[in-house]
Amino acid sequence: MASITPSPTILVPHLPPKTLVGVDLITFNSTPNFHGIRDLPNGWHFLYTGATQSLSLRSGGWFYVGDISTAEDSDSEAIISTRARGLGAEIVVWKWDTGTETLSPLRAGNDVDQQEAMRHKANLAAVWQSGGLFRYRSRVPLSSLMRGAPNSRARLQDEDDEENEEEGRRDWESLTDRLTPSLLTRVVGNPEIDVDNRPRWMVTSASTAQRDNENIPGIPEPGQGSEKTANVIGEQESEFSFLVIDLKKTWREGAIGRERSEAAQDRSWALGDLVQQISGAGPDGDKARERLGEEQILGELQFTFLMVLTLMNYSCLQQWKRLLHLVLTCQKAIKEREQFINDVLQLLLLQLERCDDIEGGFFDLDGEEGGEFLRKLLMKFRTSLYEVVDEPPALVKYTFEKVATWVKEEYDWELNRGAFVRRGMLQLEDGEEVELEMKHDEDDEMGEYAPVVVDLGEGTAM
């Protein structure tokens, strides 16, 4: 048998047919001849499975193709063994656990797993030649959507496939470029180490943070009664360690009066405090270290969004919303952290463009509210940008207008409060005219609805 030079490949032997398989933003149902995916590009990847297309527990793992040390922050301590770097062609083997019906790594230090990995790698050429390895795709090829079309149209779609694929890979890279081994370890916990000493961070749709956990009778909280949890949902759960965001207290300890009222409307202090806590930068403002803290926030925005998009994880949806609530209600930070605010808006735009990748729609996971929370946040941010901040940065204005244009075209969201008539006359069918007034939006704290600061004469001698 002719030898082949393997490209980075995922092997998933013994996977039952019709299992839902997802790699990055592509999902499909496995076939009897499906054994894995070849030609993976360098960078972060997320592989997950589920019993059905919807309404089933999904589980998966993050792993990195290439030299993972290049994905770590320069200022972070190395948490990955040097043996996991520079191993040449990468063959990532997963095993199917029939008991939990999930994929799991072949673990380091296990002789049986070591032998199984060697056997599957030795059989790679036969699997390749039998057609059992699917080529990695970042998007569904346009030509596959044109089956049955006239040959001329199908050829045109074939020519667009390469450009469509390149765009999809750029999107995925931009959706994951702030992820680092230290960030995943902070949020998810210590990774599983496979037989090649490569880390994999395992997540399920049932993974949750303590603050988002609902105490359901019979199901213990994360980290408690792990054996009972394993019996209920099929495997042990770890607790997410998200950044702590308290939107009900966004002022410094000891703040009173005007300072407290202003910090409740403009959460720039809370954002700065969070950045300093993450990065360890002092109050004097070490810009280089603060940038590392901002990158952690961006990375968590990426992680939470993708875990909603792939696993439909509820806790990640709540943290994604909390992060956006904090950032998009800042005013001073628009100028003080111009690059960071612009990065958040660029990431949000790309995330919105990929929202439809989830079955049923991304915002439908949030119940009746849907995307209303985001529409209100963007309206409030626009007011801050154009009516509150003096000489707002041109870069932030440019990126925000791209977001505003996109949501207007896709969702018909009008973000300019001035475009709405709050009071006017309406003519009824019988010709009678009545005056109507728009109901006050309880979230509108600008203009005539802004809180009033009253000086009570605190500290005045009697």
Disulfide bonds with the S-S distance in Angstrom:
none
